[in-house]
């Protein structure tokens, strides 16, 4: 199940939240209904654990940021051409 939102109130969907069994598992941000996900938040039990970022909007994630249970975030971790 997906939930679509217009977070900047310009009339275009820019955020899609994916749910599994009623629990949020992923949030994709696509400015102005673009097909390119510029930021993906990965959730475990509805808690943010990782963000993937496409900084140059080319359709490939450039780096990831990990989030720990205490609210600490990692520095950006580059993602290689193989997606890892």
C-alpha positions in Angstrom: 0.0 0.0 0.0 1.3 3.5 -0.9 0.4 6.9 0.5 1.1 9.9 -1.8 1.6 13.4 -0.3 2.3 16.9 -1.5 4.7 18.1 1.2 5.4 21.5 -0.4 1.7 22.2 -1.1 2.2 23.1 -4.8 -0.4 20.6 -6.1 2.1 18.0 -7.2 2.9 14.7 -5.4 6.5 14.7 -4.1 6.5 12.1 -1.4 5.3 8.4 -1.6 5.3 6.3 1.6 5.2 2.5 1.2 3.6 0.4 3.9 3.7 -3.3 4.6 1.1 -4.7 7.0 0.3 -1.1 8.1 3.9 -0.2 9.0 5.9 2.4 7.0 8.9 0.7 5.3 10.1 3.3 2.8 9.6 7.0 1.9 10.6 8.2 -1.6 10.9 11.9 -2.4 10.4 12.9 -6.0 10.2 16.7 -6.4 7.2 17.9 -8.5 6.1 14.4 -9.5 9.4 13.6 -11.2 10.2 10.0 -11.9 13.6 10.4 -10.2 13.8 9.5 -6.5 16.1 12.1 -5.0 15.9 10.8 -1.5 14.8 7.5 -0.1 14.3 6.9 3.6 14.4 3.2 4.6 12.5 2.5 7.8 12.4 -0.5 10.1 9.4 -0.7 12.3 8.6 2.8 11.1 11.9 4.1 12.5 14.4 5.7 10.1 17.5 3.6 9.7 19.0 4.7 6.4 18.7 7.5 3.8 19.8 7.1 0.1 20.5 10.4 -1.7 20.7 11.2 -5.4 22.4 14.6 -5.2 22.7 15.2 -8.9 19.3 13.9 -9.9 20.7 11.4 -12.5 18.6 8.5 -11.2 21.4 6.8 -9.3 21.9 7.1 -5.5 25.2 8.9 -4.8 25.5 8.3 -1.1 23.8 6.9 2.0 23.4 8.1 5.5 22.9 5.6 8.3 20.8 6.5 11.4 21.2 4.6 14.7 18.5 4.1 17.4 19.9 7.0 19.5 19.4 9.6 16.7 23.0 9.8 15.6 23.7 9.9 11.9 26.8 8.8 9.9 28.7 11.0 7.5 27.7 10.5 3.9 28.9 7.1 2.7 29.6 7.0 -1.0 27.7 4.4 -3.0 29.7 2.7 -5.8 28.7 2.0 -9.3 27.4 -1.4 -8.3 25.0 0.2 -5.8 26.9 -0.8 -2.7 
